[in-house]
């Protein structure tokens, strides 16, 4: 199974990439949307903040993502 990846401001990140939190902080509260790269062309996501920044699926977009 391929590792999950996200495209944020032209850079690709894995979930445990040490630069991911900084990248998410830069797009938090902006119109920029990370892309989940589980399918060709990607699927728009959004950034939420709890203790850390978290990438979440847009509402009603679950069927656009790869089933794995």
C-alpha positions as CSV (number, residue, x, y, z in Angstrom):
1,X,0.0,0.0,0.0
2,X,1.3,3.4,-1.0
3,X,1.9,6.0,1.8
4,X,-0.6,8.8,2.0
5,X,0.7,12.1,0.5
6,X,-0.5,15.7,0.4
7,X,0.3,18.6,-2.0
8,X,0.6,21.9,-0.1
9,X,1.9,25.0,-1.9
10,X,3.6,23.0,-4.6
11,X,5.4,20.6,-2.1
12,X,4.5,17.0,-1.4
13,X,4.4,15.8,2.3
14,X,3.8,12.5,4.0
15,X,1.8,12.4,7.2
16,X,4.9,12.1,9.4
17,X,7.0,14.5,7.5
18,X,8.9,16.9,9.9
19,X,7.9,19.9,7.7
20,X,4.2,19.1,7.6
21,X,3.1,21.2,10.6
22,X,4.9,24.3,9.3
23,X,3.4,23.8,5.9
24,X,-0.1,23.5,7.4
25,X,0.5,26.6,9.6
26,X,1.3,28.6,6.5
27,X,-2.0,27.7,4.8
28,X,-4.2,27.7,7.9
29,X,-6.8,30.5,7.7
30,X,-6.0,31.2,4.0
31,X,-8.0,30.2,0.9
32,X,-5.2,27.7,0.0
33,X,-6.3,24.0,0.1
34,X,-4.0,21.0,0.6
35,X,-4.6,18.2,-1.9
36,X,-4.8,14.6,-0.9
37,X,-2.9,12.7,-3.6
38,X,-4.7,9.4,-3.2
39,X,-6.1,9.8,-6.8
40,X,-4.8,11.4,-9.9
41,X,-5.4,15.2,-9.8
42,X,-5.8,15.1,-6.0
43,X,-8.8,15.9,-3.8
44,X,-9.2,19.2,-1.9
45,X,-8.9,19.1,1.8
46,X,-9.0,21.7,4.6
47,X,-6.8,22.5,7.6
48,X,-8.2,22.4,11.2
49,X,-6.3,23.2,14.4
50,X,-6.7,21.3,17.7
51,X,-3.4,20.9,19.6
52,X,-1.7,20.4,16.2
53,X,-2.8,21.2,12.7
54,X,-4.8,18.5,11.1
55,X,-5.7,17.8,7.4
56,X,-9.4,16.9,7.1
57,X,-11.6,15.8,4.2
58,X,-14.0,18.4,2.8
59,X,-17.7,17.6,3.7
60,X,-19.3,15.1,1.4
61,X,-16.0,14.3,-0.4
62,X,-15.3,10.8,1.0
63,X,-16.3,9.1,-2.3
64,X,-13.8,11.2,-4.2
65,X,-10.9,9.6,-2.3
66,X,-9.3,6.2,-3.0
67,X,-10.9,3.5,-0.9
68,X,-7.6,2.5,0.6
